[in-house]
Amino acid sequence: MDLEIQPSLIADALLTEAQVRKALAKLIRVIERLGEQGLRSHKGIHLHRIQNQSDPVSGLPLESMELTRSARVKCMVKGHCLVLISLHTDHDETYKKR
């Protein structure tokens, strides 16, 4: 599966604690070797569709992936590409519309 990482996610990651940065690095390594089916069935990733949220440009549904107990990455699957959009260190913040 191809991977696209939005610059704002990288900027947020640089400002967060080491545990979250390590979890993000591990997630990226795992994603690089999985296809979409493997991504959805992987026991450690926990890809969840976010209710009532979609990308304003493409209309694709937004999803979240667990990094730590509280940190999540908001993302979307765009064809054969996983787009990592934003990093949220507060679990509930991930699911709020922006």
N, C-alpha and C positions, 0 to 999 in steps of 0.2 A: 504494500500500500504506500502510495506517495504521501508525503507529509509537508504541509505548509504551516509556518509559524508566524503569526502576526507580530510585528515589531513591538506593539504595546504589551504583549504577553512577556516578551523578553525583558523589557524595561521593568515590569512589575516583579519578575522573578529575581532580578538583580537587587531589589529592595527588600526581599523577604528573607526569612530565617533559613539557615543552612539545611534543616530537615526538609523543608519544602523544595528547595533547589535540588537536593539529592533525589527526592522522589520524582521531580519533573525530569531530571536527566535519565533516571531508570525507566520512566514511562516512555520517553522518546526512543530509547534503545529497544524496548519491547515492540513499540508500534512499527519501527522500521523493518521488522522481520515478519510481521503479520499481514494477512489480507483482511478485508472487511469482516468476513465470516469469523476468522480467528480473533479479531478484535472484539466482536460482539460476544463470543463464547469464552474468552479468556477469563479465568476465575479471579484474577487480581486487578483487572481494570475497571470493571463496573461502569460500563457505558449506559447512561440513562437518558432517554428523551425528556426534554423539559416541556411540560405542559404549556400550551398557548404561547410559545415563543418561537419565532422564526427569523432568519436572516432578512433584513429589510431589502436587500438588493436581489438576492436569488430566490427568496421565499422558502428556502430549505429549512427544515426543523433544526432547532438548536438542541444540543445534547451536553451532558456533563460527564466528566470522568473524575473519579476519586484519586487524590494524591496522598492525603493523610486523613485523619479523622475529621478535620475541619476544612482542609484546602481542597478545592475543586478547580478543574479546567473546563471552561465553556468551549465547545467545539461544534463542528458540523461536518458531515460526510458529503463531499461534493464529487460525485462520480467515483473515481478510484483514488481520491485524495482526501485525507483527513486534515481539516483546517483547525488549528489550535488558535482560538480567538482571544481568550482572556483568562487571567488567573485570579482566583478569589480565595482569600485565606479565611473567610467567614462562610461556612456552609450555606447559611440562609441567604446571603448576599448573591450567591450564584443563581438563585431561582427568581430573583426580582427582575422585572422588566426594566430596561434602561431607556 
